[in-house]
Amino acid sequence: MFKIIKNAGLSETEVRLVQTDIDYDEKSKLLESAKAGLVKYFGRSVKTGNKIDLQKRFAFDEKAKEE
């Protein structure tokens, strides 16, 4: 969950905004909560990005982000 948020390229304020929507009591759903928060706040703001750009932006792996 934290890797997805870190690799999204958000500012510290944006990271905190996404984290406010995460239910930390539901440990099995942390990843889904993080993804939902990213899409809720920032998914629609990417207008010119194509599918590959979005995959890189939300990559788990730092290497995938650099390719």
OpenMM code with the backbone's topology and positions (N, CA, C; nanometers):
from openmm import Vec3, app, unit

residues = "MET PHE LYS ILE ILE LYS ASN ALA GLY LEU SER GLU THR GLU VAL ARG LEU VAL GLN THR ASP ILE ASP TYR ASP GLU LYS SER LYS LEU LEU GLU SER ALA LYS ALA GLY LEU VAL LYS TYR PHE GLY ARG SER VAL LYS THR GLY ASN LYS ILE ASP LEU GLN LYS ARG PHE ALA PHE ASP GLU LYS ALA LYS GLU GLU".split()
positions = [
    Vec3(0.0825, -0.1182, 0.0000),
    Vec3(0.0000, 0.0000, 0.0000),
    Vec3(0.0876, 0.1256, 0.0000),
    Vec3(0.1870, 0.1283, 0.0866),
    Vec3(0.2717, 0.2475, 0.0939),
    Vec3(0.3554, 0.2658, -0.0313),
    Vec3(0.3959, 0.1560, -0.0959),
    Vec3(0.4745, 0.1673, -0.2192),
    Vec3(0.3915, 0.2293, -0.3307),
    Vec3(0.2664, 0.1935, -0.3403),
    Vec3(0.1806, 0.2508, -0.4445),
    Vec3(0.1668, 0.4010, -0.4234),
    Vec3(0.1429, 0.4405, -0.3013),
    Vec3(0.1272, 0.5838, -0.2724),
    Vec3(0.2592, 0.6573, -0.2986),
    Vec3(0.3704, 0.5983, -0.2565),
    Vec3(0.5014, 0.6621, -0.2772),
    Vec3(0.5333, 0.6765, -0.4256),
    Vec3(0.5068, 0.5716, -0.5023),
    Vec3(0.5400, 0.5725, -0.6442),
    Vec3(0.4418, 0.6519, -0.7299),
    Vec3(0.3378, 0.7016, -0.6706),
    Vec3(0.2406, 0.7800, -0.7464),
    Vec3(0.2925, 0.9196, -0.7789),
    Vec3(0.4019, 0.9595, -0.7172),
    Vec3(0.4605, 1.0896, -0.7473),
    Vec3(0.3829, 1.2064, -0.6877),
    Vec3(0.3250, 1.1848, -0.5718),
    Vec3(0.2449, 1.2882, -0.5081),
    Vec3(0.3287, 1.3715, -0.4123),
    Vec3(0.2811, 1.4904, -0.3856),
    Vec3(0.3459, 1.5734, -0.2844),
    Vec3(0.3065, 1.5197, -0.1464),
    Vec3(0.3730, 1.5677, -0.0431),
    Vec3(0.3444, 1.5226, 0.0932),
    Vec3(0.1989, 1.5517, 0.1324),
    Vec3(0.1482, 1.6660, 0.0915),
    Vec3(0.0091, 1.7016, 0.1202),
    Vec3(-0.0877, 1.6082, 0.0488),
    Vec3(-0.0578, 1.5746, -0.0756),
    Vec3(-0.1436, 1.4838, -0.1515),
    Vec3(-0.1420, 1.3431, -0.0923),
    Vec3(-0.0251, 1.3003, -0.0447),
    Vec3(-0.0142, 1.1694, 0.0203),
    Vec3(-0.1031, 1.1658, 0.1429),
    Vec3(-0.0990, 1.2694, 0.2217),
    Vec3(-0.1829, 1.2753, 0.3423),
    Vec3(-0.3309, 1.2748, 0.3079),
    Vec3(-0.3669, 1.3398, 0.1997),
    Vec3(-0.5060, 1.3407, 0.1565),
    Vec3(-0.5530, 1.1998, 0.1222),
    Vec3(-0.4730, 1.1263, 0.0490),
    Vec3(-0.5069, 0.9885, 0.0138),
    Vec3(-0.5149, 0.9026, 0.1396),
    Vec3(-0.4246, 0.9222, 0.2322),
    Vec3(-0.4219, 0.8417, 0.3535),
    Vec3(-0.5436, 0.8637, 0.4430),
    Vec3(-0.6102, 0.9763, 0.4287),
    Vec3(-0.7295, 0.9995, 0.5110),
    Vec3(-0.8436, 0.9056, 0.4751),
    Vec3(-0.8451, 0.8535, 0.3537),
    Vec3(-0.9519, 0.7626, 0.3121),
    Vec3(-0.9227, 0.6160, 0.3420),
    Vec3(-0.8059, 0.5853, 0.3918),
    Vec3(-0.7677, 0.4461, 0.4145),
    Vec3(-0.8152, 0.4015, 0.5522),
    Vec3(-0.8844, 0.2865, 0.5541),
    Vec3(-0.9304, 0.2266, 0.6794),
    Vec3(-0.8224, 0.1298, 0.7268),
    Vec3(-0.7429, 0.1714, 0.8227),
    Vec3(-0.6304, 0.0918, 0.8687),
    Vec3(-0.6730, -0.0275, 0.9543),
    Vec3(-0.7988, -0.0310, 0.9975),
    Vec3(-0.8485, -0.1452, 1.0737),
    Vec3(-0.8726, -0.2663, 0.9839),
    Vec3(-0.9029, -0.2434, 0.8577),
    Vec3(-0.9260, -0.3511, 0.7603),
    Vec3(-0.7943, -0.3845, 0.6914),
    Vec3(-0.7102, -0.4618, 0.7569),
    Vec3(-0.5757, -0.4923, 0.7051),
    Vec3(-0.5786, -0.5619, 0.5696),
    Vec3(-0.6790, -0.6429, 0.5449),
    Vec3(-0.6856, -0.7165, 0.4187),
    Vec3(-0.7261, -0.6272, 0.3013),
    Vec3(-0.7716, -0.5065, 0.3292),
    Vec3(-0.8181, -0.4177, 0.2227),
    Vec3(-0.7364, -0.2889, 0.2120),
    Vec3(-0.6168, -0.2883, 0.2685),
    Vec3(-0.5338, -0.1675, 0.2632),
    Vec3(-0.4971, -0.1292, 0.1208),
    Vec3(-0.4582, -0.2261, 0.0404),
    Vec3(-0.4182, -0.1979, -0.0974),
    Vec3(-0.5354, -0.1419, -0.1777),
    Vec3(-0.6520, -0.2042, -0.1633),
    Vec3(-0.7694, -0.1565, -0.2355),
    Vec3(-0.8095, -0.0161, -0.1907),
    Vec3(-0.7967, 0.0114, -0.0618),
    Vec3(-0.8284, 0.1450, -0.0107),
    Vec3(-0.7336, 0.2504, -0.0669),
    Vec3(-0.6053, 0.2153, -0.0753),
    Vec3(-0.5074, 0.3089, -0.1301),
    Vec3(-0.5356, 0.3373, -0.2766),
    Vec3(-0.5628, 0.2327, -0.3531),
    Vec3(-0.5939, 0.2515, -0.4949),
    Vec3(-0.7197, 0.3363, -0.5122),
    Vec3(-0.8216, 0.3073, -0.4323),
    Vec3(-0.9466, 0.3835, -0.4421),
    Vec3(-0.9242, 0.5307, -0.4091),
    Vec3(-0.8414, 0.5579, -0.3093),
    Vec3(-0.8111, 0.6965, -0.2736),
    Vec3(-0.7360, 0.7696, -0.3837),
    Vec3(-0.6410, 0.7009, -0.4462),
    Vec3(-0.5658, 0.7618, -0.5563),
    Vec3(-0.6573, 0.7932, -0.6735),
    Vec3(-0.7440, 0.7008, -0.7063),
    Vec3(-0.8365, 0.7233, -0.8174),
    Vec3(-0.9363, 0.8334, -0.7822),
    Vec3(-0.9843, 0.8314, -0.6591),
    Vec3(-1.0830, 0.9307, -0.6157),
    Vec3(-1.0294, 1.0737, -0.6286),
    Vec3(-0.9077, 1.0944, -0.5831),
    Vec3(-0.8540, 1.2299, -0.5820),
    Vec3(-0.7733, 1.2672, -0.7060),
    Vec3(-0.7077, 1.1709, -0.7693),
    Vec3(-0.6156, 1.2053, -0.8768),
    Vec3(-0.6357, 1.1297, -1.0063),
    Vec3(-0.7178, 1.0285, -1.0080),
    Vec3(-0.7356, 0.9461, -1.1274),
    Vec3(-0.7967, 1.0203, -1.2433),
    Vec3(-0.8865, 1.1093, -1.2172),
    Vec3(-0.9538, 1.1826, -1.3244),
    Vec3(-0.8783, 1.3066, -1.3669),
    Vec3(-0.7774, 1.3461, -1.2908),
    Vec3(-0.7030, 1.4669, -1.3271),
    Vec3(-0.5990, 1.4398, -1.4357),
    Vec3(-0.5719, 1.3144, -1.4638),
    Vec3(-0.4763, 1.2795, -1.5688),
    Vec3(-0.5523, 1.2740, -1.7000),
    Vec3(-0.5419, 1.3801, -1.7787),
    Vec3(-0.6209, 1.3905, -1.9018),
    Vec3(-0.5442, 1.3411, -2.0239),
    Vec3(-0.4159, 1.3688, -2.0301),
    Vec3(-0.3398, 1.3342, -2.1493),
    Vec3(-0.2643, 1.2032, -2.1353),
    Vec3(-0.2643, 1.1436, -2.0172),
    Vec3(-0.1889, 1.0205, -1.9959),
    Vec3(-0.2528, 0.9016, -2.0651),
    Vec3(-0.1693, 0.8152, -2.1194),
    Vec3(-0.2218, 0.6927, -2.1766),
    Vec3(-0.2059, 0.5806, -2.0750),
    Vec3(-0.2471, 0.4612, -2.1115),
    Vec3(-0.2469, 0.3488, -2.0189),
    Vec3(-0.1069, 0.3182, -1.9663),
    Vec3(-0.0071, 0.3250, -2.0509),
    Vec3(0.1302, 0.2949, -2.0088),
    Vec3(0.1792, 0.3993, -1.9090),
    Vec3(0.1476, 0.5267, -1.9319),
    Vec3(0.1872, 0.6311, -1.8377),
    Vec3(0.1246, 0.6085, -1.7009),
    Vec3(-0.0017, 0.5696, -1.6986),
    Vec3(-0.0687, 0.5449, -1.5720),
    Vec3(-0.0103, 0.4238, -1.5012),
    Vec3(0.0252, 0.3202, -1.5758),
    Vec3(0.0868, 0.2030, -1.5149),
    Vec3(0.2201, 0.2395, -1.4527),
    Vec3(0.2961, 0.3239, -1.5175),
    Vec3(0.4241, 0.3672, -1.4620),
    Vec3(0.4034, 0.4523, -1.3376),
    Vec3(0.3033, 0.5381, -1.3418),
    Vec3(0.2799, 0.6279, -1.2296),
    Vec3(0.2382, 0.5525, -1.1038),
    Vec3(0.1601, 0.4477, -1.1205),
    Vec3(0.1123, 0.3710, -1.0063),
    Vec3(0.1856, 0.2380, -0.9925),
    Vec3(0.3100, 0.2325, -1.0346),
    Vec3(0.3874, 0.1083, -1.0327),
    Vec3(0.4291, 0.0719, -0.8906),
    Vec3(0.4320, -0.0592, -0.8644),
    Vec3(0.4840, -0.1088, -0.7371),
    Vec3(0.6351, -0.0945, -0.7339),
    Vec3(0.6950, -0.1164, -0.8476),
    Vec3(0.8391, -0.1309, -0.8586),
    Vec3(0.9026, -0.0007, -0.9088),
    Vec3(1.0055, 0.0437, -0.8419),
    Vec3(1.0755, 0.1656, -0.8846),
    Vec3(1.1327, 0.1506, -1.0256),
    Vec3(1.1783, 0.0297, -1.0624),
    Vec3(1.2357, 0.0070, -1.1950),
    Vec3(1.1314, 0.0246, -1.3038),
    Vec3(1.0097, -0.0208, -1.2804),
    Vec3(0.9027, -0.0057, -1.3797),
    Vec3(0.8711, 0.1405, -1.4033),
    Vec3(0.8866, 0.2201, -1.3013),
    Vec3(0.8588, 0.3628, -1.3118),
    Vec3(0.9617, 0.4341, -1.3991),
    Vec3(1.0837, 0.3847, -1.3999),
    Vec3(1.1917, 0.4485, -1.4735),
    Vec3(1.1931, 0.4110, -1.6213),
    Vec3(1.1318, 0.3001, -1.6587),
    Vec3(1.1356, 0.2532, -1.7978),
    Vec3(1.0588, 0.3424, -1.8907),
] * unit.nanometer
topology = app.Topology()
chain = topology.addChain("A")
for resn in residues:
    res = topology.addResidue(resn, chain)
    for name in ("N", "CA", "C"):
        topology.addAtom(name, app.Element.getBySymbol(name[0]), res)
